[in-house]
Amino acid sequence: MKNDKIATALEAQIHACDVLGSPLTKAVLEICLNDFLTDGIVATLTRGWAGDPLDDNVPLRLAGFIHFSALGGDAGLRPHFASCGGTFQAQGKDALARAVLDCFTRHEADARRFFRRTPQTNETGRTGVLLVGFSEIARRTGLPLNLAEMGASAGLNLLFDKFHYQIETANGSLSWGPRDSALTISSQWRGASPPPLQSDIEIAARVGCDLFPVDIGDAEARRALEAWVWGDMSERRARLLAALSIADNAPPKLVRADAAGWVAAQIMNRPRGQVTVLYHSLVWPYLDVSQRMAIESSFAQAGETVTPDTPVAWLKMDHDHVRSFSHLSYRLWTGENGPEGEHVFIGPCHPHGADLELRDVFAES
Ligand SMILES: C[S@@+](CC[C@H](N)C(=O)[O-])C[C@H]1O[C@@H](n2cnc3c(N)ncnc32)[C@H](O)[C@@H]1O
């Protein structure tokens, strides 16, 4: 029996693609919807989906497989994908439809295998916002950073100090980081005057955890990471490819772990003479209540044990829940500011890091 929730999920994602500006992904999903409604290969592939197709991102998995196949060399698909050197044009939609349905039909088993992957990106644009937090924590403690990222995906944001930054602010442009970096991150910081950025942020160590860490040395995993970035989103793709080229020379250390338990271990084993910065971007909405409570209680325990030479910071560029806005904030326990530490709300931001609305919180700290 056909699952009508699939059609609803496809319609919702088609609308989202329209709003987010991806005509190509919108067209791919419209093709999937038409085929589903006429009981074609898409209905065969999605029949009996066990969970909720919208919550499980079934439309993104369908579009992801098509992009994955284009990147893998599918000759019918490639001319429509900017990521493969092609262009999508509305008058080419019939040819795209033939290529999409042909791809699903010829590679049904591969498609089913691909659908088991969780849609998973790694957006380096977010470092254009996180940078304020890293710099402030370094400035306030005067210590090297021991970076520990929860939900790190491929770990690309652990390499933030290897990127160059061009930031537009209320006081004019500023730049930070190596000028010869393969990756330049652009962002806009509005609102209050930004704090002076530390010219040199020393990174003592960096490690990330993820339930599904992406091994960029594995060709399929790498291609899947590329495939989750929509095929006509050229700026995001360029950022990803540049960051991957940097990570190839200095692969970040990643472990497969649930953040809930991992955070406690990072806090317990933190080194002396460094500030341990536990941070996350766009991870909090994916955690359930018990995982969030485990993380919160690990930080509460840190507040009880912290000393001036083992400070801890919790840096978030995240939503509190799915329907709230993204924001940047941190809590810092210095060993001299009590078990609650100090919470600093820096401001709301774009979920990909394109802008940050700075609050006036820097003068007094
Ligand atoms: C939207 S992605 C964000 C990835 C990265 N932080 C970024 O900003 O690009 C969310 C990540 O959180 C990971 N994740 C979800 N639940 C997790 C958990 N309980 N423990 C560790 N990682 C988790 C997912 O596997 C995924 O890689």
PDBQT file of the ligand as one rigid body, heavy atoms in Angstrom, charges set to zero:
ROOT
HETATM    1  C1  LIG A 401      23.252  19.282  11.430  1.00  0.00    +0.000 C 
HETATM    2  S1  LIG A 401      24.681  18.303  11.711  1.00  0.00    +0.000 S 
HETATM    3  C2  LIG A 401      25.815  19.575  12.216  1.00  0.00    +0.000 C 
HETATM    4  C3  LIG A 401      27.236  19.137  12.014  1.00  0.00    +0.000 C 
HETATM    5  C4  LIG A 401      28.289  20.177  12.421  1.00  0.00    +0.000 C 
HETATM    6  N1  LIG A 401      28.195  20.464  13.829  1.00  0.00    +0.000 N 
HETATM    7  C5  LIG A 401      28.153  21.452  11.616  1.00  0.00    +0.000 C 
HETATM    8  O1  LIG A 401      27.872  22.512  12.191  1.00  0.00    +0.000 OA
HETATM    9  O2  LIG A 401      28.340  21.393  10.390  1.00  0.00    +0.000 OA
HETATM   10  C6  LIG A 401      24.294  17.466  13.228  1.00  0.00    +0.000 C 
HETATM   11  C7  LIG A 401      25.341  16.422  13.624  1.00  0.00    +0.000 C 
HETATM   12  O3  LIG A 401      25.055  15.965  14.948  1.00  0.00    +0.000 OA
HETATM   13  C8  LIG A 401      25.306  14.580  15.010  1.00  0.00    +0.000 C 
HETATM   14  N2  LIG A 401      24.604  14.038  16.181  1.00  0.00    +0.000 N 
HETATM   15  C9  LIG A 401      23.267  13.952  16.371  1.00  0.00    +0.000 A 
HETATM   16  N3  LIG A 401      23.006  13.411  17.589  1.00  0.00    +0.000 NA
HETATM   17  C10 LIG A 401      24.206  13.182  18.182  1.00  0.00    +0.000 A 
HETATM   18  C11 LIG A 401      24.601  12.642  19.447  1.00  0.00    +0.000 A 
HETATM   19  N4  LIG A 401      23.704  12.226  20.340  1.00  0.00    +0.000 N 
HETATM   20  N5  LIG A 401      25.909  12.545  19.719  1.00  0.00    +0.000 NA
HETATM   21  C12 LIG A 401      26.845  12.934  18.809  1.00  0.00    +0.000 A 
HETATM   22  N6  LIG A 401      26.519  13.458  17.602  1.00  0.00    +0.000 NA
HETATM   23  C13 LIG A 401      25.225  13.576  17.295  1.00  0.00    +0.000 A 
HETATM   24  C14 LIG A 401      24.813  14.085  13.668  1.00  0.00    +0.000 C 
HETATM   25  O4  LIG A 401      25.318  12.801  13.334  1.00  0.00    +0.000 OA
HETATM   26  C15 LIG A 401      25.330  15.188  12.729  1.00  0.00    +0.000 C 
HETATM   27  O5  LIG A 401      26.630  14.931  12.270  1.00  0.00    +0.000 OA
ENDROOT
TORSDOF 0
